[in-house]
Amino acid sequence: MMNVSDGRIANLMFFGDFFGRKDPDELAQQLIGTEHQTDILKSKLTNIKIEDYFNNVSVEELLELLK
């Protein structure tokens, strides 16, 4: 679930078992406040080890979910 307010991610929650080593809520907290623009999100996500939160999910796949 994601809420965007004034062009920024205001709330973000991931539901499910993603078999990651870290809690996806930590990733969500890192993204809150980020502008909801694909290029900005991609830049931020490429500096985060997505595989720590989601097993076998690429940055591109996560970006598709955040559109």
C-alpha positions in Angstrom: 0.0 0.0 0.0 1.3 3.4 -0.9 0.0 6.9 -0.4 1.5 9.9 -2.3 0.9 13.4 -1.1 2.2 16.5 -2.9 4.3 14.3 -5.2 6.1 12.5 -2.4 5.7 9.1 -0.9 3.8 9.8 2.3 3.1 6.2 3.4 4.4 2.9 2.1 3.8 -0.7 3.4 4.8 -4.0 1.8 2.6 -7.1 2.6 3.8 -10.7 2.2 6.7 -13.0 2.9 9.5 -12.0 0.6 12.2 -14.2 2.1 14.6 -11.3 2.6 17.2 -10.9 5.3 15.8 -7.6 6.4 12.4 -6.3 7.2 10.8 -4.6 4.2 9.4 -2.0 6.6 13.0 -0.7 6.9 13.0 -0.1 3.1 9.6 1.5 3.2 10.9 4.0 5.8 13.9 4.8 3.6 11.5 5.7 0.7 9.0 7.8 2.6 9.5 11.4 1.7 11.0 10.6 -1.7 9.6 12.2 -4.8 7.3 9.8 -6.6 9.2 10.0 -9.9 10.6 6.9 -11.6 14.1 8.4 -12.2 14.4 9.7 -8.6 13.2 6.4 -7.1 15.5 4.4 -9.4 18.5 6.5 -8.3 17.6 5.9 -4.6 16.9 2.2 -5.1 20.2 1.5 -6.9 22.0 2.6 -3.8 20.1 0.1 -1.6 20.6 -3.7 -1.6 17.1 -4.7 -2.7 18.0 -8.4 -2.3 18.3 -7.8 1.4 14.5 -7.1 1.5 13.1 -9.1 -1.4 14.5 -12.4 -2.7 14.9 -12.5 -6.5 13.4 -9.0 -7.1 15.2 -6.5 -9.2 15.2 -2.7 -8.9 13.2 -2.5 -12.2 10.6 -4.9 -10.9 10.2 -3.0 -7.6 9.9 0.3 -9.6 7.0 -1.3 -11.5 5.2 -1.9 -8.3 5.8 1.6 -7.1 4.3 3.3 -10.1 
